[in-house]
Amino acid sequence: MYDDATRYVPRYGTKVAASLAGISEPTVRKYSQHLSKHGYKISKVNGRDRQYSDHDITVLTEMKRLSDESGMDVGKIAQMVIAKYGSAPLEDDSIQTESNDETALTPIPQDFAKVVELAGKTYWEKAKQEMTDEISERIRDEVKAEFQSELGHLKDELRGMMEEVAATREKKKHWWQFGR
């Protein structure tokens, strides 16, 4: 019978873990480094030799599967696997863990619906802003064209009025010409 408590007990060295996960020892080390960078806790004996549990083997196997299927970057795969499986709880104080909080990246959100919703909102806000800008520009161009047209009509009317005034002045007799 498989006990959930033993699932997290570290009991395999790198060579055995590689064999169980179906990958090479260097690949186990590489995956372990990426997992540790992203906050996954891998047990170490005496602060040096990594020890893997059944849970760790599952994580390594999943990383290999994702790497083979997708060809994604190992760092991203590590984030995805950690988001899916989480890190094993360590209860044994004698086992030291490896963690590097300075280089830990933001984990991939587990609620992808929220990510999609946020992306949709961002897209529509940007699209709405672009449409508003385009409409504003069109209205500005139409108002400018209408203003120029109206200004042209006013110039024509003023020219006509000035010609009438000039014609009226020429026809008007000066005071000294009234006696004739």
Secondary structure, DSSP 8 states (H G I E B T S, - for coil): ---TTGGG---B-HHHHHHHHTS-HHHHHHHHHHHHHTT--EEEETTTEEEB-HHHHHHHHHHHHHHHHH---HHHHHHHHHHHH-------TTSEEE--GGG------S-HHHHHHHHHHHHHHHHHHHHHHHHHHHHHHHHHHHHHHHHHHHHHHHHHHHHHHHHHHHHS--GGGTT-
